[in-house]
Amino acid sequence: MQKMKPLAKPPAEQNFSLHIYCCGECNTLVHSNSICPITGKSYTECDPGKMRYKVIAYERISGKRRTKNLKTRNLKDALMEAAIFQKEVKEGTVYKEKFQVPILEKQEESPLLIDLMGRHIAFLSGENVPEHQKHIRQEKHINQVDHVYKDFISVLKNHRYPVVQLTANQITDTEVGFYHKELKSKGVSRRTYDLKMGMLKTLYNFLRKENPTEKNPFSGMRKQTRHKDVATITKEEFKLLEGKLQEKKWGEHELDPASEKVFYKEVLLMAIRLGLFSGRRLEELVMAKYGDCSADEKNNLLSLSVIDFKVSRRQNRLEDDPKRIKVPITKQLNELLTPGYEKYKGKPNTFILDPEERLERKTLRSFISHSFTLNWRKLKINKKISFKTLRATHISYLADFLGLDRSRMITGHSGNDVLTRHYISQEVIAHSAKNFGVFEDDKSSREEELHQLRKSTNGISLEK
């Protein structure tokens, strides 16, 4: 029996991406001086019968990789078949039956989808936008939006859409459904799903400002996020965390110096107390200074003025006229701030947190956020919370004490809906109604309880 000859090596140029492929156990392309990963020998010593010609091509629009193993062992015939295969793949005539190519009507009045996305990213960055219309977002948010746009384009490419020529109003419920299915298959959280879909919905809202006749295909999207009770920290849990941080030890083992440096600094305990007693966001507290405190003629602290960075950025007024919230100095907050206020009275620009400025503000904010989470986990309490839980705890007890309407005057929220959905714990409110009885006989007792209940829920008193 005549021994099979090795395959002739394709020419270096004009080979139409023709390669020699080993169909044995290694299943790899064979290059010059290649070593077989199985035998450890040169491929020239391998069985020629396991070698095949293989052509590789890429689709022009989607960029998908297509391959074909050739039966012929003749180099001339293989080059001819490779040239034909390359042409079919680039022209889209291959796999036409297996993959349905969407047929879309030409829409000349609508902008190209990729151009619209680029214009929106530029708008968010403040490029070529009139000064009075600028609303510059943070770089982190812009990067998230850009990632979502690329992700959506990738999904359309996978369904063989000509994304380069695709116009904005050619996106329909069908295409939205493709992206919905993709997110579900990846198992993203409900919140992530809403954020991604919401960003695409915002893209079309941006388009509608230019052309009100344009439709928003994402307007029919159903939000996946379900309402959950707002998490708060109890008095016992706070005391436990506070005590552990004061001791700088966990259980039976002292913190080693390396762990203590990463997970604990003296400023952490001050930041936790300040967050709980003021109810403000971490960014606001990190930037707060002792000069932001107001006092009466007897030097008693009255309020702490902090910048509402979230609203100020949204309203594009952070640089020239930031919104400020005056936090009342309660008894707890007074005991916390008075020592530093007295010490740095002559230095109003001294920061309340880390007054010696050992860390940059951005680094300090990151450290407090991560360290709080790590130290909370060490308590091994079955409750998932973060630093912003302190804000929800403060507002929940504030609303229980003053009622929603009066609390809103302190927190700076425009309506009760945001407070109810994101900051008010049902457990805290339920605790204040635990003595309520439907058939109570003692009328005076019942009126007093109703008075307290109404006072804690909406600020309305029974007293005239």
C-alpha positions as CSV (number, residue, x, y, z in Angstrom):
1,M,0.0,0.0,0.0
2,Q,1.4,3.4,-1.1
3,K,2.2,5.8,1.8
4,M,0.1,9.0,1.8
5,K,2.1,12.1,0.9
6,P,2.3,15.1,3.3
7,L,0.2,18.1,2.2
8,A,1.9,20.8,0.3
9,K,2.4,24.0,2.2
10,P,0.1,26.9,1.1
11,P,2.0,29.9,-0.3
12,A,2.8,32.7,2.0
13,E,0.9,35.3,-0.2
14,Q,-2.5,34.9,-1.9
15,N,-3.4,31.8,-0.1
16,F,-6.9,33.0,0.7
17,S,-6.4,32.1,4.4
18,L,-5.8,28.4,3.6
19,H,-4.1,26.5,6.4
20,I,-3.0,22.9,7.2
21,Y,-5.1,21.5,10.0
22,C,-4.4,18.5,12.2
23,C,-7.5,16.4,12.7
24,G,-5.8,14.2,15.3
25,E,-6.0,14.6,19.1
26,C,-4.4,18.1,19.1
27,N,-7.0,19.7,16.7
28,T,-4.8,22.7,15.8
29,L,-3.5,24.6,12.8
30,V,-0.1,23.5,11.7
31,H,2.5,26.2,11.2
32,S,6.1,26.0,10.1
33,N,8.3,24.4,12.8
34,S,5.2,23.6,14.8
35,I,5.5,21.1,17.6
36,C,2.7,18.7,18.4
37,P,1.5,19.2,22.0
38,I,0.6,15.5,22.2
39,T,3.7,13.8,21.0
40,G,6.2,16.6,21.5
41,K,7.6,16.1,18.0
42,S,7.5,18.1,14.8
43,Y,4.3,17.9,12.8
44,T,6.5,16.7,9.9
45,E,6.8,13.4,11.8
46,C,3.0,13.1,12.3
47,D,0.7,10.9,10.2
48,P,-0.1,12.8,6.9
49,G,-3.5,11.1,6.9
50,K,-4.6,13.2,9.9
51,M,-3.8,16.5,8.0
52,R,-6.5,18.5,6.1
53,Y,-6.7,21.8,4.3
54,K,-8.8,24.3,6.2
55,V,-9.9,27.8,5.1
56,I,-10.8,30.6,7.5
57,A,-13.0,33.6,6.6
58,Y,-14.7,36.5,8.4
59,E,-18.1,38.0,7.6
60,R,-17.9,41.6,6.4
61,I,-20.6,43.0,8.6
62,S,-20.7,41.0,11.8
63,G,-17.1,40.0,11.8
64,K,-18.1,36.3,12.6
65,R,-15.4,33.7,12.0
66,R,-16.3,31.0,9.5
67,T,-14.3,27.9,8.7
68,K,-14.5,25.0,6.3
69,N,-12.5,21.7,6.2
70,L,-11.7,20.7,2.6
71,K,-11.7,17.2,1.3
72,T,-9.2,17.7,-1.5
73,R,-5.5,17.1,-0.8
74,N,-4.4,18.9,-4.0
75,L,-3.0,22.4,-3.2
76,K,-4.3,23.9,-6.5
77,D,-7.8,22.7,-5.9
78,A,-7.7,23.8,-2.3
79,L,-6.7,27.3,-3.2
80,M,-9.6,27.5,-5.7
81,E,-12.1,26.3,-3.1
82,A,-10.7,28.7,-0.5
83,A,-11.1,31.7,-2.9
84,I,-14.7,30.7,-3.5
85,F,-15.5,30.2,0.2
86,Q,-13.9,33.6,1.0
87,K,-16.1,35.4,-1.6
88,E,-19.3,33.6,-0.4
89,V,-18.6,34.6,3.3
90,K,-17.9,38.2,2.5
91,E,-20.9,38.6,0.3
92,G,-23.2,36.9,2.8
93,T,-24.3,34.0,0.6
94,V,-23.1,31.4,3.0
95,Y,-25.3,30.2,5.9
96,K,-28.2,32.1,4.4
97,E,-30.6,29.2,5.1
98,K,-29.2,28.6,8.6
99,F,-29.3,32.2,9.7
100,Q,-32.2,34.5,8.7
101,V,-30.8,37.9,7.6
102,P,-33.3,40.6,8.7
103,I,-34.9,42.6,5.9
104,L,-35.3,46.2,6.9
105,E,-36.9,49.0,5.1
106,K,-34.6,52.0,4.3
107,Q,-35.3,54.9,6.6
108,E,-33.6,58.0,5.3
109,E,-35.1,60.6,7.7
110,S,-33.9,58.9,10.8
111,P,-30.2,59.1,11.9
112,L,-27.9,56.1,11.9
113,L,-28.1,54.2,15.2
114,I,-24.3,54.3,15.8
115,D,-24.2,58.1,15.0
116,L,-27.0,58.7,17.5
117,M,-25.1,56.8,20.2
118,G,-22.0,58.8,19.5
119,R,-23.8,62.1,19.6
120,H,-25.4,61.1,22.9
121,I,-22.1,60.2,24.5
122,A,-20.7,63.5,23.3
123,F,-23.7,65.3,24.8
124,L,-23.1,63.6,28.2
125,S,-19.5,64.6,28.0
126,G,-20.5,68.2,27.3
127,E,-18.9,68.3,23.8
128,N,-20.3,70.8,21.3
129,V,-23.2,71.6,23.7
130,P,-24.3,75.2,24.4
131,E,-23.3,76.3,27.8
132,H,-26.9,76.7,29.0
133,Q,-27.7,73.1,28.0
134,K,-24.6,71.4,29.4
135,H,-25.3,68.6,31.9
136,I,-22.0,66.9,32.2
137,R,-22.2,63.4,33.9
138,Q,-19.4,61.7,35.8
139,E,-16.9,59.7,33.8
140,K,-18.0,56.4,35.5
141,H,-21.6,56.9,34.2
142,I,-20.5,57.8,30.7
143,N,-18.4,54.7,30.5
144,Q,-21.3,52.6,31.7
145,V,-23.6,54.1,29.0
146,D,-20.9,53.5,26.3
147,H,-20.6,49.9,27.4
148,V,-24.3,49.3,27.2
149,Y,-24.4,50.8,23.7
150,K,-21.6,48.5,22.5
151,D,-23.3,45.6,24.1
152,F,-26.6,46.3,22.3
153,I,-24.7,46.7,18.9
154,S,-23.0,43.3,19.6
155,V,-26.3,41.6,20.1
156,L,-27.6,43.0,16.8
157,K,-24.4,41.8,15.0
158,N,-25.0,38.3,16.4
159,H,-28.4,38.4,14.7
160,R,-26.7,39.5,11.4
161,Y,-28.0,43.1,11.4
162,P,-26.1,45.5,9.1
163,V,-25.3,47.7,12.1
164,V,-23.3,50.2,10.1
165,Q,-26.3,51.1,7.9
166,L,-29.0,50.6,10.7
167,T,-31.1,53.7,11.4
168,A,-32.5,54.6,14.8
169,N,-36.2,54.0,13.9
170,Q,-35.5,50.6,12.5
171,I,-35.2,49.4,16.0
172,T,-38.5,47.8,17.0
173,D,-39.9,45.5,19.6
174,T,-38.2,42.6,17.8
175,E,-34.7,44.0,18.4
176,V,-35.6,45.0,22.0
177,G,-36.7,41.5,22.5
178,F,-33.3,40.2,21.3
179,Y,-31.5,42.3,23.9
180,H,-34.0,41.3,26.6
181,K,-33.3,37.6,25.9
182,E,-29.5,38.3,25.9
183,L,-29.7,39.9,29.4
184,K,-31.8,37.1,30.7
185,S,-29.5,34.4,29.4
186,K,-26.6,36.1,31.2
187,G,-28.5,36.0,34.4
188,V,-28.0,39.7,35.2
189,S,-29.7,41.1,38.4
190,R,-33.1,42.9,38.1
191,R,-31.4,46.2,39.0
192,T,-28.7,45.7,36.3
193,Y,-31.4,44.8,33.8
194,D,-33.4,48.0,34.5
195,L,-30.2,50.1,34.4
196,K,-29.2,48.8,30.9
197,M,-32.7,49.0,29.4
198,G,-33.1,52.4,31.0
199,M,-30.0,53.8,29.3
200,L,-31.2,52.7,25.9
201,K,-34.6,54.3,26.7
202,T,-32.8,57.5,27.6
203,L,-31.0,57.3,24.2
204,Y,-34.3,57.5,22.4
205,N,-35.6,60.2,24.7
206,F,-32.6,62.2,23.6
207,L,-33.6,61.5,19.9
208,R,-37.1,62.6,20.6
209,K,-36.0,66.0,21.7
210,E,-34.6,66.5,18.2
211,N,-37.5,64.9,16.4
212,P,-40.7,64.4,18.5
213,T,-42.1,62.1,15.8
214,E,-39.6,59.4,16.5
215,K,-40.9,56.5,18.5
216,N,-39.2,55.0,21.5
217,P,-39.0,51.2,21.2
218,F,-38.0,50.9,24.8
219,S,-41.0,52.7,26.2
220,G,-42.9,49.4,26.6
221,M,-40.1,47.9,28.7
222,R,-41.3,46.4,32.0
223,K,-39.1,47.0,35.0
224,Q,-37.7,44.0,36.7
225,T,-36.8,45.5,40.1
226,R,-39.2,44.5,42.8
227,H,-39.8,46.5,45.9
228,K,-37.9,45.3,49.0
229,D,-38.1,46.6,52.5
230,V,-35.4,49.2,53.2
231,A,-32.6,47.7,55.3
232,T,-31.7,49.5,58.5
233,I,-29.2,48.9,61.3
234,T,-30.6,48.3,64.8
235,K,-29.4,49.9,68.0
236,E,-27.9,46.6,69.2
237,E,-26.1,46.0,65.9
238,F,-24.7,49.5,65.9
239,K,-23.4,49.1,69.4
240,L,-21.8,45.8,68.5
241,L,-20.0,47.3,65.5
242,E,-19.0,50.4,67.5
243,G,-17.7,48.2,70.3
244,K,-15.7,46.0,68.0
245,L,-14.1,49.0,66.3
246,Q,-13.2,50.6,69.6
247,E,-11.6,47.3,70.8
248,K,-9.8,46.9,67.4
249,K,-10.2,43.1,67.8
250,W,-12.6,40.4,66.4
251,G,-13.5,37.5,68.5
252,E,-10.6,35.8,70.1
253,H,-7.9,37.1,67.6
254,E,-6.3,40.5,67.7
255,L,-6.1,42.2,64.3
256,D,-2.6,41.9,62.8
257,P,-1.0,45.2,61.8
258,A,-1.5,44.6,58.1
259,S,-5.3,43.9,58.5
260,E,-5.7,46.8,60.8
261,K,-4.1,49.1,58.3
262,V,-6.5,47.9,55.6
263,F,-9.7,47.5,57.5
264,Y,-9.5,50.0,60.3
265,K,-8.4,53.6,60.8
266,E,-9.5,55.9,63.6
267,V,-11.5,58.0,61.0
268,L,-13.7,55.0,60.3
269,L,-15.6,55.1,63.6
270,M,-16.0,58.9,63.3
271,A,-17.4,58.4,59.8
272,I,-19.9,55.8,60.8
273,R,-21.2,57.9,63.7
274,L,-21.4,61.0,61.5
275,G,-23.3,59.0,58.8
276,L,-25.8,57.6,61.3
277,F,-26.4,60.8,63.2
278,S,-26.6,63.2,60.2
279,G,-28.3,60.9,57.6
280,R,-26.2,62.3,54.8
281,R,-24.4,60.6,51.9
282,L,-20.7,59.6,52.3
283,E,-19.5,62.0,49.6
284,E,-21.1,64.9,51.4
285,L,-19.6,64.0,54.7
286,V,-16.1,63.5,53.3
287,M,-16.2,67.1,51.9
288,A,-17.9,68.7,55.0
289,K,-15.8,71.2,56.9
290,Y,-16.0,72.6,60.4
291,G,-16.6,76.0,58.8
292,D,-19.9,74.6,57.5
293,C,-21.2,74.5,61.1
294,S,-23.3,77.3,62.4
295,A,-23.6,78.3,66.0
296,D,-25.4,80.8,68.2
297,E,-23.9,83.6,70.3
298,K,-23.1,81.1,73.1
299,N,-21.2,79.0,70.6
300,N,-23.8,76.2,70.7
301,L,-23.9,74.3,67.4
302,L,-27.2,74.7,65.4
303,S,-26.7,73.1,62.0
304,L,-24.3,71.6,59.6
305,S,-24.5,72.8,55.9
306,V,-23.5,70.1,53.4
307,I,-23.5,70.1,49.6
308,D,-26.1,67.8,48.0
309,F,-23.7,66.6,45.2
310,K,-26.3,64.3,43.7
311,V,-28.9,67.0,43.0
312,S,-26.3,69.6,42.2
313,R,-24.8,67.5,39.4
314,R,-28.2,66.6,38.1
315,Q,-29.2,70.3,37.9
316,N,-25.8,71.3,36.5
317,R,-25.2,73.7,39.4
318,L,-22.3,72.1,41.2
319,E,-19.7,74.6,40.2
320,D,-21.5,77.9,40.6
321,D,-24.5,77.4,42.9
322,P,-24.6,74.0,44.6
323,K,-27.6,72.9,46.5
324,R,-27.0,72.8,50.3
325,I,-28.8,70.9,53.0
326,K,-28.8,72.2,56.5
327,V,-28.6,69.2,58.9
328,P,-29.9,70.0,62.4
329,I,-27.4,69.5,65.1
330,T,-29.0,66.9,67.4
331,K,-27.8,65.9,70.8
332,Q,-25.8,63.0,69.4
333,L,-24.4,65.0,66.5
334,N,-23.5,67.8,68.9
335,E,-21.5,65.5,71.2
336,L,-19.7,64.2,68.1
337,L,-18.8,67.5,66.5
338,T,-18.2,69.8,69.4
339,P,-14.6,68.6,70.3
340,G,-13.4,69.1,66.7
341,Y,-15.3,72.4,66.3
342,E,-13.6,73.8,69.4
343,K,-10.2,72.5,68.4
344,Y,-10.3,73.9,64.8
345,K,-12.5,77.0,65.4
346,G,-9.8,79.2,63.9
347,K,-9.4,77.0,60.9
348,P,-12.8,76.9,59.1
349,N,-11.5,75.0,56.1
350,T,-10.5,72.0,58.2
351,F,-12.3,68.8,57.1
352,I,-14.5,67.1,59.7
353,L,-13.3,63.6,58.6
354,D,-9.5,63.2,58.6
355,P,-8.8,66.8,59.5
356,E,-5.0,66.3,59.1
357,E,-5.7,65.2,55.5
358,R,-3.6,62.1,55.5
359,L,-5.6,60.8,52.6
360,E,-7.0,62.4,49.5
361,R,-10.8,62.9,49.6
362,K,-11.5,60.4,46.9
363,T,-9.2,57.8,48.5
364,L,-10.8,58.5,51.9
365,R,-14.3,58.0,50.6
366,S,-13.3,54.7,49.0
367,F,-11.6,53.5,52.2
368,I,-14.6,54.3,54.4
369,S,-17.0,52.6,52.1
370,H,-15.0,49.4,51.7
371,S,-13.9,49.2,55.3
372,F,-17.4,49.6,56.6
373,T,-18.6,46.6,54.5
374,L,-15.6,44.5,55.4
375,N,-15.9,45.2,59.1
376,W,-19.7,44.6,59.0
377,R,-19.1,41.1,57.5
378,K,-16.8,40.3,60.4
379,L,-19.8,40.6,62.7
380,K,-21.3,37.6,60.8
381,I,-24.8,39.1,61.0
382,N,-27.1,37.7,58.4
383,K,-28.0,41.1,56.9
384,K,-26.6,42.7,53.8
385,I,-25.9,46.4,54.4
386,S,-23.5,49.1,53.3
387,F,-22.6,52.6,54.4
388,K,-25.7,54.1,52.8
389,T,-27.8,51.9,55.2
390,L,-26.8,54.4,57.9
391,R,-28.7,57.1,55.9
392,A,-31.8,55.0,55.6
393,T,-31.7,54.2,59.3
394,H,-31.4,57.9,60.2
395,I,-34.3,58.9,57.9
396,S,-36.5,56.1,59.0
397,Y,-36.3,57.1,62.7
398,L,-36.5,60.8,61.7
399,A,-39.8,60.1,59.9
400,D,-41.1,58.1,62.8
401,F,-40.3,61.0,65.1
402,L,-41.4,64.0,63.0
403,G,-43.6,62.5,60.2
404,L,-42.9,62.3,56.5
405,D,-43.7,65.9,55.6
406,R,-41.5,67.5,58.3
407,S,-38.7,65.0,57.7
408,R,-38.8,65.9,54.0
409,M,-38.0,69.6,55.0
410,I,-34.8,68.3,56.6
411,T,-33.7,65.7,54.0
412,G,-34.4,68.0,51.1
413,H,-36.5,65.5,49.1
414,S,-39.1,67.0,46.7
415,G,-41.8,64.4,47.5
416,N,-42.8,61.6,50.0
417,D,-42.7,58.9,47.3
418,V,-38.9,58.8,47.1
419,L,-38.6,58.7,50.9
420,T,-41.2,55.9,51.2
421,R,-39.6,53.7,48.5
422,H,-36.0,54.1,49.2
423,Y,-35.4,55.4,52.8
424,I,-38.3,54.5,55.1
425,S,-38.1,51.1,56.8
426,Q,-41.5,49.4,57.3
427,E,-40.1,47.6,60.3
428,V,-39.3,51.0,62.0
429,I,-42.8,52.3,61.3
430,A,-44.5,49.0,62.3
431,H,-42.6,49.1,65.6
432,S,-44.3,52.5,66.5
433,A,-47.8,50.9,65.9
434,K,-47.2,47.8,68.0
435,N,-49.5,49.0,70.8
436,F,-52.4,49.8,68.4
437,G,-55.6,47.9,69.1
438,V,-58.8,47.9,67.0
439,F,-61.2,47.4,69.9
440,E,-59.4,49.3,72.6
441,D,-61.8,50.3,75.5
442,D,-59.7,53.1,76.9
443,K,-60.6,56.1,74.8
444,S,-58.0,58.4,76.1
445,S,-55.3,55.8,75.7
446,R,-56.4,55.1,72.2
447,E,-56.5,58.8,71.2
448,E,-53.0,59.3,72.6
449,E,-51.7,56.3,70.5
450,L,-53.5,57.6,67.4
451,H,-51.9,60.9,68.0
452,Q,-48.4,59.4,68.2
453,L,-49.1,57.2,65.2
454,R,-50.3,60.0,63.0
455,K,-47.5,62.2,64.1
456,S,-44.9,59.6,63.2
457,T,-46.4,58.9,59.7
458,N,-47.5,62.2,58.3
459,G,-46.8,65.0,60.7
460,I,-50.5,65.7,61.4
461,S,-51.4,66.2,65.1
462,L,-54.8,65.7,66.7
463,E,-54.2,68.6,69.0
464,K,-55.7,72.0,68.0
